[in-house]
């Protein structure tokens, strides 16, 4: 948990309570708390760097919650998450980071401060990057919780009790923010403090547009007309075109910035998670070359053996099942994939099949599989040709959506949030709820529960959102999650 703690420690000065976070101006307190030896203006470079660290929480949060919900992994001994126990989940760090990004935007916008801000890059470029990451973080939050504070959030003391905006309204604004931000980059100085793309404006634009098509596909069942329009606009603006464009969070070989799975498996010495039977049993029959990159052979059998999913008392030992590949959990600086070329190609394949574009769905599907194999370092021309010719994988127009959905689920390995979100939207693959499910419905969760701070500190709006979205339960579906 050290990585999460470090993020919260850095940002704690900005935090008041959960979503009601905000920085009060120094003059709100007169001169009482002014340190005459401190800097007179914020270090926007450092604020951006530390804000970007939160991006990894869209992929992994040290609890494997979404990886478990997507059934890529199973818990070996303590199975509370995979049996759907413990409804409340905190989203405070996302809002705290969004507040810091808003500070960057405001400082680069305000006529009194914008000239000072250029030490960290051109005003337009800083604003664009901050808007894109802020939109990404809010997309993660709304996809996990549904209706959340948005339009009235980040107001600090002006509003400690923000309303919960409808997810549809949040999505509409996210499309606008991402579209406007990617068009905002100028020819001025590149942004400093950007360790994700090193100030490469072209890659930031591609990421923003690729995120737009991911979000557009979320509308495939609830508002396909809007989805089609947004998808086409984003595609025209330019999306990720190779694995070199992937947004990859690069961890470091130091304890403060190490991959959290290294912390879980090596630093703590715990063996809590194994690759699920669901995934291994799907990969083995097709001789999927990615299996070796995803999992290690069980110590006791020297074979790939999945861990049964969602048992109350498993009785299994770590030596008898396949742990994740050592490169993923025993490498301190193992990277985390946030948004990838394969993900974009699978999205384009589905959009083509839905009639949203005139692209070739089959070509996009096969290219997506190739990109995934290349991403995981297992591609060879022969293995790829053999794999896509397998009857269980070969493109078939009559069964295209299932093929695309299933293979996209495989390609999203270690991207638990996205894999779970896509399963909720598409129903692929056909996952079976945990045998030992502890939640009342016994079904796979459709959303996360609000943090208890909302109930305790924003009670009136917390009650109102139940009439707007539905009760605060695992079974309430977010706006785009339709049967």
ROTOR-283087 format. One record per residue (C-alpha): residue in one letter; x, z, y. Coordinates in Angstrom, 2 decimals, decimal comma. Layout:
BEGIN
rec resn = A; x = X; z = Z; y = Y
...
END
This chain:
BEGIN
rec resn = X; x = 0,00; z = 0,00; y = 0,00
rec resn = X; x = 3,01; z = 0,15; y = 2,33
rec resn = X; x = 2,42; z = -3,30; y = 3,78
rec resn = X; x = -1,14; z = -2,46; y = 4,78
rec resn = X; x = -0,02; z = 0,86; y = 6,23
rec resn = X; x = 2,68; z = -0,86; y = 8,28
rec resn = X; x = 0,15; z = -3,25; y = 9,79
rec resn = X; x = -2,20; z = -0,43; y = 10,69
rec resn = X; x = 0,66; z = 1,65; y = 12,08
rec resn = X; x = 1,76; z = -1,11; y = 14,43
rec resn = X; x = -1,74; z = -1,77; y = 15,65
rec resn = X; x = -3,07; z = 1,76; y = 15,77
rec resn = X; x = -2,48; z = 2,04; y = 19,50
rec resn = X; x = -5,10; z = -0,61; y = 20,01
rec resn = X; x = -7,63; z = 0,86; y = 17,62
rec resn = X; x = -10,55; z = 3,03; y = 18,72
rec resn = X; x = -13,04; z = 2,72; y = 15,88
rec resn = X; x = -13,60; z = -0,04; y = 13,33
rec resn = X; x = -15,12; z = -3,06; y = 15,10
rec resn = X; x = -15,44; z = -1,23; y = 18,40
rec resn = X; x = -11,69; z = -1,56; y = 18,92
rec resn = X; x = -10,27; z = -2,45; y = 22,27
rec resn = X; x = -7,46; z = -1,77; y = 24,72
rec resn = X; x = -8,42; z = 0,10; y = 27,84
rec resn = X; x = -6,60; z = -0,93; y = 30,98
rec resn = X; x = -4,01; z = 1,51; y = 32,18
rec resn = X; x = -5,81; z = 1,93; y = 35,49
rec resn = X; x = -8,83; z = 3,31; y = 33,62
rec resn = X; x = -6,78; z = 6,53; y = 33,43
rec resn = X; x = -5,18; z = 6,41; y = 36,85
rec resn = X; x = -1,45; z = 7,22; y = 36,56
rec resn = X; x = -1,91; z = 10,01; y = 34,03
rec resn = X; x = -0,62; z = 8,06; y = 31,02
rec resn = X; x = 1,70; z = 5,62; y = 32,75
rec resn = X; x = 5,28; z = 5,77; y = 31,48
rec resn = X; x = 7,57; z = 4,72; y = 34,36
rec resn = X; x = 10,24; z = 3,68; y = 31,84
rec resn = X; x = 8,01; z = 1,35; y = 29,80
rec resn = X; x = 7,65; z = -2,41; y = 30,18
rec resn = X; x = 5,24; z = -3,47; y = 32,92
rec resn = X; x = 3,71; z = -6,26; y = 30,85
rec resn = X; x = 2,92; z = -6,74; y = 27,15
rec resn = X; x = 5,43; z = -8,45; y = 24,89
rec resn = X; x = 3,24; z = -11,36; y = 23,81
rec resn = X; x = 5,86; z = -12,64; y = 21,37
rec resn = X; x = 5,84; z = -9,36; y = 19,44
rec resn = X; x = 2,06; z = -9,09; y = 19,62
rec resn = X; x = 1,67; z = -12,57; y = 18,14
rec resn = X; x = 4,21; z = -11,90; y = 15,39
rec resn = X; x = 2,47; z = -8,73; y = 14,32
rec resn = X; x = -0,94; z = -10,35; y = 14,60
rec resn = X; x = 0,16; z = -13,13; y = 12,28
rec resn = X; x = 1,05; z = -10,52; y = 9,68
rec resn = X; x = -2,66; z = -9,87; y = 9,20
rec resn = X; x = -3,13; z = -13,44; y = 7,95
rec resn = X; x = -1,89; z = -12,31; y = 4,54
rec resn = X; x = -4,91; z = -10,02; y = 4,21
rec resn = X; x = -7,02; z = -13,15; y = 3,88
rec resn = X; x = -5,19; z = -13,72; y = 0,61
rec resn = X; x = -4,25; z = -10,32; y = -0,77
rec resn = X; x = -5,04; z = -6,75; y = 0,24
rec resn = X; x = -3,27; z = -4,77; y = -2,51
rec resn = X; x = -6,55; z = -4,04; y = -4,31
rec resn = X; x = -7,00; z = -7,49; y = -5,91
rec resn = X; x = -10,73; z = -7,20; y = -5,17
rec resn = X; x = -11,47; z = -10,90; y = -4,73
rec resn = X; x = -8,99; z = -11,97; y = -7,42
rec resn = X; x = -10,96; z = -9,74; y = -9,77
rec resn = X; x = -14,36; z = -10,94; y = -8,55
rec resn = X; x = -13,19; z = -14,52; y = -9,14
rec resn = X; x = -12,06; z = -13,39; y = -12,61
rec resn = X; x = -8,54; z = -14,75; y = -12,32
rec resn = X; x = -7,29; z = -11,27; y = -13,17
rec resn = X; x = -8,66; z = -8,33; y = -15,11
rec resn = X; x = -7,92; z = -4,63; y = -14,76
rec resn = X; x = -6,15; z = -3,07; y = -17,72
rec resn = X; x = -6,80; z = 0,67; y = -17,45
rec resn = X; x = -8,70; z = 1,58; y = -14,30
rec resn = X; x = -11,59; z = -0,87; y = -14,08
rec resn = X; x = -13,57; z = 0,32; y = -11,08
rec resn = X; x = -13,22; z = -2,89; y = -9,07
rec resn = X; x = -13,92; z = -5,32; y = -11,91
rec resn = X; x = -16,96; z = -3,26; y = -12,88
rec resn = X; x = -18,20; z = -3,41; y = -9,27
rec resn = X; x = -17,89; z = 0,22; y = -8,20
rec resn = X; x = -17,31; z = 1,39; y = -4,62
rec resn = X; x = -19,40; z = -0,61; y = -2,16
rec resn = X; x = -17,88; z = 0,14; y = 1,29
rec resn = X; x = -14,88; z = -1,92; y = 2,37
rec resn = X; x = -13,09; z = -1,52; y = 5,69
rec resn = X; x = -12,63; z = -4,46; y = 8,05
rec resn = X; x = -11,08; z = -2,56; y = 10,96
rec resn = X; x = -7,65; z = -4,20; y = 10,73
rec resn = X; x = -9,19; z = -7,66; y = 11,20
rec resn = X; x = -10,94; z = -6,57; y = 14,38
rec resn = X; x = -7,87; z = -4,78; y = 15,67
rec resn = X; x = -5,84; z = -7,95; y = 15,20
rec resn = X; x = -8,56; z = -10,05; y = 16,82
rec resn = X; x = -8,39; z = -7,71; y = 19,83
rec resn = X; x = -4,65; z = -8,29; y = 20,10
rec resn = X; x = -5,13; z = -12,06; y = 19,88
rec resn = X; x = -7,75; z = -11,81; y = 22,59
rec resn = X; x = -5,18; z = -10,00; y = 24,74
rec resn = X; x = -2,87; z = -13,01; y = 24,31
rec resn = X; x = -5,69; z = -15,35; y = 25,31
rec resn = X; x = -6,66; z = -13,26; y = 28,33
rec resn = X; x = -3,09; z = -12,80; y = 29,54
rec resn = X; x = -2,50; z = -16,56; y = 29,36
rec resn = X; x = -5,78; z = -17,28; y = 31,11
rec resn = X; x = -5,83; z = -14,77; y = 33,95
rec resn = X; x = -4,51; z = -16,26; y = 37,18
rec resn = X; x = -2,56; z = -13,08; y = 37,94
rec resn = X; x = -0,67; z = -13,01; y = 34,64
rec resn = X; x = -0,53; z = -16,54; y = 33,21
rec resn = X; x = 2,76; z = -17,42; y = 34,92
rec resn = X; x = 4,40; z = -14,32; y = 33,48
rec resn = X; x = 3,09; z = -15,20; y = 30,00
rec resn = X; x = 4,99; z = -18,50; y = 29,82
rec resn = X; x = 8,10; z = -16,65; y = 28,66
rec resn = X; x = 6,43; z = -16,76; y = 25,21
rec resn = X; x = 5,46; z = -20,45; y = 25,36
rec resn = X; x = 3,15; z = -22,62; y = 27,39
rec resn = X; x = -0,18; z = -21,02; y = 28,28
rec resn = X; x = -2,15; z = -23,69; y = 26,43
rec resn = X; x = -0,09; z = -23,44; y = 23,25
rec resn = X; x = -0,31; z = -19,65; y = 23,10
rec resn = X; x = -4,06; z = -19,72; y = 23,66
rec resn = X; x = -4,53; z = -22,41; y = 21,00
rec resn = X; x = -2,61; z = -20,51; y = 18,31
rec resn = X; x = -4,37; z = -17,23; y = 19,14
rec resn = X; x = -7,79; z = -18,90; y = 19,02
rec resn = X; x = -7,07; z = -20,55; y = 15,68
rec resn = X; x = -5,87; z = -17,36; y = 13,99
rec resn = X; x = -8,70; z = -15,36; y = 15,54
rec resn = X; x = -11,18; z = -17,90; y = 14,15
rec resn = X; x = -9,51; z = -17,74; y = 10,73
rec resn = X; x = -9,74; z = -13,95; y = 10,63
rec resn = X; x = -13,39; z = -13,97; y = 11,64
rec resn = X; x = -14,11; z = -16,61; y = 8,99
rec resn = X; x = -12,68; z = -14,24; y = 6,39
rec resn = X; x = -14,70; z = -11,32; y = 7,71
rec resn = X; x = -18,03; z = -13,16; y = 7,89
rec resn = X; x = -17,53; z = -14,78; y = 4,48
rec resn = X; x = -16,95; z = -11,36; y = 2,93
rec resn = X; x = -19,57; z = -9,31; y = 4,78
rec resn = X; x = -22,05; z = -11,87; y = 6,16
rec resn = X; x = -23,60; z = -10,87; y = 9,48
rec resn = X; x = -20,98; z = -8,94; y = 11,47
rec resn = X; x = -20,26; z = -7,93; y = 15,06
rec resn = X; x = -18,93; z = -10,99; y = 16,88
rec resn = X; x = -20,28; z = -11,88; y = 20,33
rec resn = X; x = -20,31; z = -8,24; y = 21,46
rec resn = X; x = -17,18; z = -7,20; y = 19,55
rec resn = X; x = -13,74; z = -6,68; y = 21,11
rec resn = X; x = -15,27; z = -5,30; y = 24,33
rec resn = X; x = -13,58; z = -1,92; y = 24,14
rec resn = X; x = -15,23; z = 0,77; y = 26,25
rec resn = X; x = -17,72; z = -1,80; y = 27,57
rec resn = X; x = -19,52; z = -1,77; y = 24,22
rec resn = X; x = -18,71; z = 0,66; y = 21,44
rec resn = X; x = -21,87; z = -0,32; y = 19,53
rec resn = X; x = -21,92; z = -4,11; y = 19,18
rec resn = X; x = -24,79; z = -5,94; y = 17,55
rec resn = X; x = -24,37; z = -7,82; y = 14,28
rec resn = X; x = -24,46; z = -11,57; y = 14,86
rec resn = X; x = -26,07; z = -13,87; y = 12,33
rec resn = X; x = -23,51; z = -15,66; y = 10,19
rec resn = X; x = -25,00; z = -19,01; y = 11,15
rec resn = X; x = -24,31; z = -18,28; y = 14,83
rec resn = X; x = -20,78; z = -17,13; y = 14,02
rec resn = X; x = -20,13; z = -20,32; y = 12,09
rec resn = X; x = -21,36; z = -22,46; y = 14,95
rec resn = X; x = -18,91; z = -20,75; y = 17,28
rec resn = X; x = -16,05; z = -20,96; y = 14,77
rec resn = X; x = -16,48; z = -24,72; y = 14,56
rec resn = X; x = -16,35; z = -24,91; y = 18,36
rec resn = X; x = -13,35; z = -22,59; y = 18,64
rec resn = X; x = -11,32; z = -24,47; y = 16,05
rec resn = X; x = -12,19; z = -27,90; y = 17,44
rec resn = X; x = -11,39; z = -26,92; y = 21,02
rec resn = X; x = -8,24; z = -25,01; y = 20,10
rec resn = X; x = -6,66; z = -27,84; y = 18,09
rec resn = X; x = -7,23; z = -30,15; y = 21,05
rec resn = X; x = -5,73; z = -27,64; y = 23,49
rec resn = X; x = -2,05; z = -27,92; y = 22,54
rec resn = X; x = 0,04; z = -29,50; y = 25,26
rec resn = X; x = 3,57; z = -30,79; y = 25,63
rec resn = X; x = 4,86; z = -27,51; y = 27,00
rec resn = X; x = 7,13; z = -24,94; y = 25,42
rec resn = X; x = 6,37; z = -24,04; y = 21,82
rec resn = X; x = 4,98; z = -20,62; y = 20,99
rec resn = X; x = 7,52; z = -17,89; y = 20,33
rec resn = X; x = 6,98; z = -15,31; y = 17,61
rec resn = X; x = 5,29; z = -17,81; y = 15,29
rec resn = X; x = 6,83; z = -17,30; y = 11,85
rec resn = X; x = 4,08; z = -19,21; y = 10,02
rec resn = X; x = 4,71; z = -22,70; y = 11,43
rec resn = X; x = 7,71; z = -21,95; y = 13,67
rec resn = X; x = 5,94; z = -23,30; y = 16,73
rec resn = X; x = 5,06; z = -26,64; y = 15,10
rec resn = X; x = 1,94; z = -27,65; y = 17,01
rec resn = X; x = 1,15; z = -30,52; y = 14,65
rec resn = X; x = 0,96; z = -28,16; y = 11,67
rec resn = X; x = -1,25; z = -25,77; y = 13,63
rec resn = X; x = -3,63; z = -28,63; y = 14,39
rec resn = X; x = -3,73; z = -29,66; y = 10,74
rec resn = X; x = -4,41; z = -26,09; y = 9,69
rec resn = X; x = -7,26; z = -25,73; y = 12,19
rec resn = X; x = -8,86; z = -28,99; y = 11,08
rec resn = X; x = -8,38; z = -28,19; y = 7,40
rec resn = X; x = -10,06; z = -24,83; y = 7,92
rec resn = X; x = -12,92; z = -26,70; y = 9,60
rec resn = X; x = -13,55; z = -28,82; y = 6,48
rec resn = X; x = -13,40; z = -25,72; y = 4,27
rec resn = X; x = -16,02; z = -24,04; y = 6,46
rec resn = X; x = -18,07; z = -27,24; y = 6,69
rec resn = X; x = -18,39; z = -27,34; y = 2,90
rec resn = X; x = -19,72; z = -23,79; y = 2,97
rec resn = X; x = -22,84; z = -25,38; y = 4,49
rec resn = X; x = -23,37; z = -27,75; y = 1,55
rec resn = X; x = -26,55; z = -25,98; y = 0,41
rec resn = X; x = -27,81; z = -24,25; y = 3,53
rec resn = X; x = -27,30; z = -26,99; y = 6,16
rec resn = X; x = -25,78; z = -30,15; y = 4,66
rec resn = X; x = -26,51; z = -32,22; y = 7,77
rec resn = X; x = -24,45; z = -29,91; y = 9,97
rec resn = X; x = -21,82; z = -29,65; y = 7,25
rec resn = X; x = -21,45; z = -33,40; y = 6,98
rec resn = X; x = -21,08; z = -33,78; y = 10,74
rec resn = X; x = -18,48; z = -31,04; y = 11,05
rec resn = X; x = -16,58; z = -32,27; y = 8,00
rec resn = X; x = -16,32; z = -35,83; y = 9,32
rec resn = X; x = -15,20; z = -34,64; y = 12,76
rec resn = X; x = -12,49; z = -32,41; y = 11,31
rec resn = X; x = -11,25; z = -35,11; y = 8,94
rec resn = X; x = -10,99; z = -37,54; y = 11,83
rec resn = X; x = -8,96; z = -35,05; y = 13,87
rec resn = X; x = -6,34; z = -34,82; y = 11,09
rec resn = X; x = -5,97; z = -32,44; y = 8,16
rec resn = X; x = -3,19; z = -31,32; y = 5,82
rec resn = X; x = -1,62; z = -34,37; y = 4,15
rec resn = X; x = 1,04; z = -32,87; y = 1,87
rec resn = X; x = 2,24; z = -29,59; y = 0,41
rec resn = X; x = 4,74; z = -29,47; y = 3,27
rec resn = X; x = 1,79; z = -28,71; y = 5,55
rec resn = X; x = 0,52; z = -25,76; y = 3,50
rec resn = X; x = 0,02; z = -22,50; y = 5,34
rec resn = X; x = 2,28; z = -20,22; y = 3,33
rec resn = X; x = 2,85; z = -16,58; y = 4,17
rec resn = X; x = 6,53; z = -15,96; y = 3,51
rec resn = X; x = 7,31; z = -12,40; y = 2,54
rec resn = X; x = 10,79; z = -10,95; y = 2,95
rec resn = X; x = 13,32; z = -9,12; y = 0,81
rec resn = X; x = 12,80; z = -5,82; y = 2,56
rec resn = X; x = 10,45; z = -2,93; y = 1,91
rec resn = X; x = 8,54; z = -3,34; y = 5,16
rec resn = X; x = 7,66; z = -6,98; y = 4,59
rec resn = X; x = 7,64; z = -7,39; y = 0,81
rec resn = X; x = 4,96; z = -9,08; y = -1,22
rec resn = X; x = 2,29; z = -6,44; y = -1,96
rec resn = X; x = 2,18; z = -7,40; y = -5,64
rec resn = X; x = 5,86; z = -6,51; y = -5,84
rec resn = X; x = 4,90; z = -3,16; y = -4,34
rec resn = X; x = 2,15; z = -2,75; y = -6,92
rec resn = X; x = 4,01; z = -3,84; y = -10,04
rec resn = X; x = 7,65; z = -2,99; y = -9,29
rec resn = X; x = 7,91; z = -0,40; y = -6,54
rec resn = X; x = 5,07; z = 1,71; y = -7,90
rec resn = X; x = 5,88; z = 0,90; y = -11,52
rec resn = X; x = 2,20; z = 0,41; y = -12,33
rec resn = X; x = 0,79; z = -2,29; y = -14,60
rec resn = X; x = -2,83; z = -2,34; y = -13,48
rec resn = X; x = -3,64; z = -6,05; y = -13,68
rec resn = X; x = -3,36; z = -8,82; y = -16,25
rec resn = X; x = -4,44; z = -12,44; y = -16,27
rec resn = X; x = -8,03; z = -12,62; y = -17,45
rec resn = X; x = -9,27; z = -13,99; y = -20,73
rec resn = X; x = -11,60; z = -16,16; y = -18,64
rec resn = X; x = -8,72; z = -18,04; y = -17,02
rec resn = X; x = -6,36; z = -18,21; y = -19,99
rec resn = X; x = -9,11; z = -19,38; y = -22,33
rec resn = X; x = -9,92; z = -22,11; y = -19,82
rec resn = X; x = -6,32; z = -23,29; y = -19,46
rec resn = X; x = -5,04; z = -23,16; y = -23,03
rec resn = X; x = -7,32; z = -25,75; y = -24,68
rec resn = X; x = -6,25; z = -28,43; y = -22,18
rec resn = X; x = -2,56; z = -27,50; y = -22,33
rec resn = X; x = -2,66; z = -27,02; y = -18,58
rec resn = X; x = 0,98; z = -26,96; y = -17,43
rec resn = X; x = 0,10; z = -24,43; y = -14,72
rec resn = X; x = -0,52; z = -21,72; y = -17,31
rec resn = X; x = 3,19; z = -20,94; y = -17,56
rec resn = X; x = 3,40; z = -20,61; y = -13,78
rec resn = X; x = 0,36; z = -18,35; y = -13,65
rec resn = X; x = 1,02; z = -15,97; y = -16,52
rec resn = X; x = 3,72; z = -14,39; y = -18,67
rec resn = X; x = 3,49; z = -14,28; y = -22,44
rec resn = X; x = 2,33; z = -10,99; y = -23,88
rec resn = X; x = 5,28; z = -8,87; y = -24,96
rec resn = X; x = 3,79; z = -7,96; y = -28,33
rec resn = X; x = 2,84; z = -11,48; y = -29,45
rec resn = X; x = 4,95; z = -13,81; y = -27,29
rec resn = X; x = 1,82; z = -15,81; y = -26,65
rec resn = X; x = -0,57; z = -16,17; y = -23,73
rec resn = X; x = -3,25; z = -13,55; y = -24,30
rec resn = X; x = -5,91; z = -12,88; y = -21,70
rec resn = X; x = -7,22; z = -9,45; y = -20,76
rec resn = X; x = -10,99; z = -9,15; y = -21,39
rec resn = X; x = -12,83; z = -8,84; y = -18,12
rec resn = X; x = -14,76; z = -5,88; y = -16,82
rec resn = X; x = -14,58; z = -3,37; y = -19,66
rec resn = X; x = -15,40; z = 0,26; y = -18,92
rec resn = X; x = -12,77; z = 1,68; y = -21,25
rec resn = X; x = -10,58; z = -1,15; y = -22,39
rec resn = X; x = -8,09; z = 0,66; y = -24,64
rec resn = X; x = -5,70; z = -2,24; y = -24,04
rec resn = X; x = -1,99; z = -1,84; y = -23,39
rec resn = X; x = -0,06; z = -3,95; y = -20,91
rec resn = X; x = 2,28; z = -5,15; y = -23,67
rec resn = X; x = -0,59; z = -6,76; y = -25,58
rec resn = X; x = -1,84; z = -9,03; y = -22,78
rec resn = X; x = -0,41; z = -11,54; y = -20,33
rec resn = X; x = 0,67; z = -10,12; y = -17,01
rec resn = X; x = 0,96; z = -12,46; y = -14,02
rec resn = X; x = 4,12; z = -14,55; y = -14,01
rec resn = X; x = 7,20; z = -12,56; y = -12,98
rec resn = X; x = 7,80; z = -14,88; y = -10,03
rec resn = X; x = 4,48; z = -13,75; y = -8,58
rec resn = X; x = 4,77; z = -10,00; y = -9,08
rec resn = X; x = 8,45; z = -9,19; y = -9,54
rec resn = X; x = 9,90; z = -11,25; y = -6,71
rec resn = X; x = 10,03; z = -9,28; y = -3,49
rec resn = X; x = 9,69; z = -12,32; y = -1,25
rec resn = X; x = 7,22; z = -14,30; y = -3,38
rec resn = X; x = 5,12; z = -16,42; y = -0,99
rec resn = X; x = 1,35; z = -16,25; y = -0,62
rec resn = X; x = -0,65; z = -19,45; y = -0,20
rec resn = X; x = -3,31; z = -19,23; y = 2,51
rec resn = X; x = -4,55; z = -22,83; y = 2,76
rec resn = X; x = -3,15; z = -25,71; y = 0,71
rec resn = X; x = -3,08; z = -29,46; y = 0,32
rec resn = X; x = -4,75; z = -29,18; y = -3,10
rec resn = X; x = -7,57; z = -27,16; y = -1,57
rec resn = X; x = -8,09; z = -29,82; y = 1,09
rec resn = X; x = -8,08; z = -32,65; y = -1,47
rec resn = X; x = -10,64; z = -30,90; y = -3,69
rec resn = X; x = -12,80; z = -30,42; y = -0,59
rec resn = X; x = -12,51; z = -34,12; y = 0,20
rec resn = X; x = -13,37; z = -35,00; y = -3,40
rec resn = X; x = -16,54; z = -32,92; y = -3,23
rec resn = X; x = -17,48; z = -34,28; y = 0,19
rec resn = X; x = -17,11; z = -37,81; y = -1,16
rec resn = X; x = -19,29; z = -37,02; y = -4,16
rec resn = X; x = -21,92; z = -35,51; y = -1,85
rec resn = X; x = -21,94; z = -38,71; y = 0,20
rec resn = X; x = -20,47; z = -37,04; y = 3,27
rec resn = X; x = -17,60; z = -39,54; y = 3,40
rec resn = X; x = -16,79; z = -42,96; y = 1,98
rec resn = X; x = -13,61; z = -41,74; y = 0,30
rec resn = X; x = -13,01; z = -42,16; y = -3,44
rec resn = X; x = -14,05; z = -38,91; y = -5,13
rec resn = X; x = -12,13; z = -39,71; y = -8,32
rec resn = X; x = -8,91; z = -40,49; y = -6,46
rec resn = X; x = -9,21; z = -37,32; y = -4,39
rec resn = X; x = -9,91; z = -35,22; y = -7,48
rec resn = X; x = -6,91; z = -36,54; y = -9,37
rec resn = X; x = -4,67; z = -36,26; y = -6,31
rec resn = X; x = -5,79; z = -32,66; y = -5,90
rec resn = X; x = -4,74; z = -31,78; y = -9,44
rec resn = X; x = -1,38; z = -33,45; y = -8,85
rec resn = X; x = -0,89; z = -31,55; y = -5,58
rec resn = X; x = -1,72; z = -28,28; y = -7,35
rec resn = X; x = 0,81; z = -28,96; y = -10,10
rec resn = X; x = 3,44; z = -29,82; y = -7,49
rec resn = X; x = 2,62; z = -26,66; y = -5,55
rec resn = X; x = 3,19; z = -24,57; y = -8,66
rec resn = X; x = 6,37; z = -26,44; y = -9,61
rec resn = X; x = 5,13; z = -27,82; y = -12,94
rec resn = X; x = 4,47; z = -31,47; y = -12,12
rec resn = X; x = 5,95; z = -34,28; y = -14,18
rec resn = X; x = 4,50; z = -37,76; y = -14,37
rec resn = X; x = 3,96; z = -37,49; y = -18,12
rec resn = X; x = 2,35; z = -34,05; y = -18,14
rec resn = X; x = 0,07; z = -35,03; y = -15,28
rec resn = X; x = -1,01; z = -38,28; y = -16,94
rec resn = X; x = -1,73; z = -36,48; y = -20,20
rec resn = X; x = -3,66; z = -33,72; y = -18,46
rec resn = X; x = -6,02; z = -35,87; y = -16,39
rec resn = X; x = -6,73; z = -37,98; y = -19,48
rec resn = X; x = -7,95; z = -34,91; y = -21,40
rec resn = X; x = -11,67; z = -35,22; y = -22,08
rec resn = X; x = -12,35; z = -31,79; y = -20,54
rec resn = X; x = -10,57; z = -32,79; y = -17,32
rec resn = X; x = -11,05; z = -36,55; y = -16,99
rec resn = X; x = -13,17; z = -37,50; y = -14,01
rec resn = X; x = -16,75; z = -38,30; y = -14,87
rec resn = X; x = -19,13; z = -39,17; y = -12,05
rec resn = X; x = -22,10; z = -37,66; y = -13,85
rec resn = X; x = -20,35; z = -34,29; y = -14,07
rec resn = X; x = -18,17; z = -34,59; y = -10,98
rec resn = X; x = -19,24; z = -31,48; y = -9,08
rec resn = X; x = -18,60; z = -29,25; y = -12,09
rec resn = X; x = -15,20; z = -30,84; y = -12,71
rec resn = X; x = -14,21; z = -30,51; y = -9,07
rec resn = X; x = -15,48; z = -26,93; y = -8,86
rec resn = X; x = -13,77; z = -25,81; y = -12,05
rec resn = X; x = -10,42; z = -27,39; y = -11,21
rec resn = X; x = -10,59; z = -26,10; y = -7,66
rec resn = X; x = -11,07; z = -22,59; y = -9,06
rec resn = X; x = -7,90; z = -23,05; y = -11,10
rec resn = X; x = -5,97; z = -24,41; y = -8,12
rec resn = X; x = -7,03; z = -21,40; y = -6,02
rec resn = X; x = -5,23; z = -18,98; y = -8,33
rec resn = X; x = -3,85; z = -16,07; y = -6,27
rec resn = X; x = -6,17; z = -17,06; y = -3,39
rec resn = X; x = -8,82; z = -14,60; y = -4,46
rec resn = X; x = -10,93; z = -14,65; y = -1,30
rec resn = X; x = -11,29; z = -18,41; y = -1,37
rec resn = X; x = -11,85; z = -18,61; y = -5,14
rec resn = X; x = -14,62; z = -15,99; y = -4,94
rec resn = X; x = -16,20; z = -17,68; y = -1,92
rec resn = X; x = -16,21; z = -21,08; y = -3,62
rec resn = X; x = -17,69; z = -19,61; y = -6,80
rec resn = X; x = -20,49; z = -18,04; y = -4,75
rec resn = X; x = -21,18; z = -21,36; y = -3,05
rec resn = X; x = -20,93; z = -23,74; y = -5,99
rec resn = X; x = -21,56; z = -21,62; y = -9,09
rec resn = X; x = -18,42; z = -23,12; y = -10,68
rec resn = X; x = -17,06; z = -22,03; y = -13,01
rec resn = X; x = -19,95; z = -20,36; y = -14,84
rec resn = X; x = -18,67; z = -16,79; y = -14,73
rec resn = X; x = -20,25; z = -13,99; y = -16,77
rec resn = X; x = -20,69; z = -10,57; y = -15,10
rec resn = X; x = -18,56; z = -7,66; y = -16,25
rec resn = X; x = -19,59; z = -6,13; y = -19,57
rec resn = X; x = -19,25; z = -2,68; y = -18,05
rec resn = X; x = -20,84; z = -3,49; y = -14,68
rec resn = X; x = -21,65; z = -0,27; y = -12,83
rec resn = X; x = -23,70; z = -1,69; y = -9,95
rec resn = X; x = -27,51; z = -1,55; y = -10,25
rec resn = X; x = -28,05; z = -5,30; y = -10,75
rec resn = X; x = -25,11; z = -5,66; y = -13,18
rec resn = X; x = -24,29; z = -8,95; y = -11,44
rec resn = X; x = -21,08; z = -10,22; y = -9,82
rec resn = X; x = -20,99; z = -9,11; y = -6,16
rec resn = X; x = -22,13; z = -11,65; y = -3,59
rec resn = X; x = -20,67; z = -9,78; y = -0,61
rec resn = X; x = -18,73; z = -6,66; y = 0,35
rec resn = X; x = -20,35; z = -3,51; y = 1,73
rec resn = X; x = -19,95; z = -2,58; y = 5,38
rec resn = X; x = -17,45; z = 0,17; y = 6,24
rec resn = X; x = -18,97; z = 3,62; y = 6,59
rec resn = X; x = -17,98; z = 3,67; y = 10,27
rec resn = X; x = -20,78; z = 1,21; y = 10,96
rec resn = X; x = -23,35; z = 3,49; y = 9,40
rec resn = X; x = -21,96; z = 6,59; y = 11,10
rec resn = X; x = -20,98; z = 5,25; y = 14,54
rec resn = X; x = -23,12; z = 2,15; y = 15,04
rec resn = X; x = -26,17; z = 3,35; y = 13,16
rec resn = X; x = -28,92; z = 1,60; y = 15,13
rec resn = X; x = -27,35; z = -1,83; y = 14,74
rec resn = X; x = -26,45; z = -1,03; y = 11,14
rec resn = X; x = -30,15; z = -0,45; y = 10,43
rec resn = X; x = -31,15; z = -3,60; y = 12,33
rec resn = X; x = -28,81; z = -5,84; y = 10,33
rec resn = X; x = -30,59; z = -4,74; y = 7,16
rec resn = X; x = -33,79; z = -6,30; y = 8,52
rec resn = X; x = -31,85; z = -9,39; y = 9,61
rec resn = X; x = -29,67; z = -10,08; y = 6,56
rec resn = X; x = -30,87; z = -7,71; y = 3,85
rec resn = X; x = -29,82; z = -4,36; y = 2,50
rec resn = X; x = -26,18; z = -3,39; y = 2,50
rec resn = X; x = -25,61; z = -4,10; y = -1,18
rec resn = X; x = -23,53; z = -6,25; y = -3,50
rec resn = X; x = -26,54; z = -8,43; y = -4,25
rec resn = X; x = -27,45; z = -9,48; y = -0,71
rec resn = X; x = -26,26; z = -13,03; y = -0,25
rec resn = X; x = -24,55; z = -14,20; y = 2,91
rec resn = X; x = -26,24; z = -16,99; y = 4,86
rec resn = X; x = -24,53; z = -19,94; y = 3,17
rec resn = X; x = -24,74; z = -18,48; y = -0,36
rec resn = X; x = -27,95; z = -20,05; y = -1,62
rec resn = X; x = -29,18; z = -20,44; y = -5,18
END
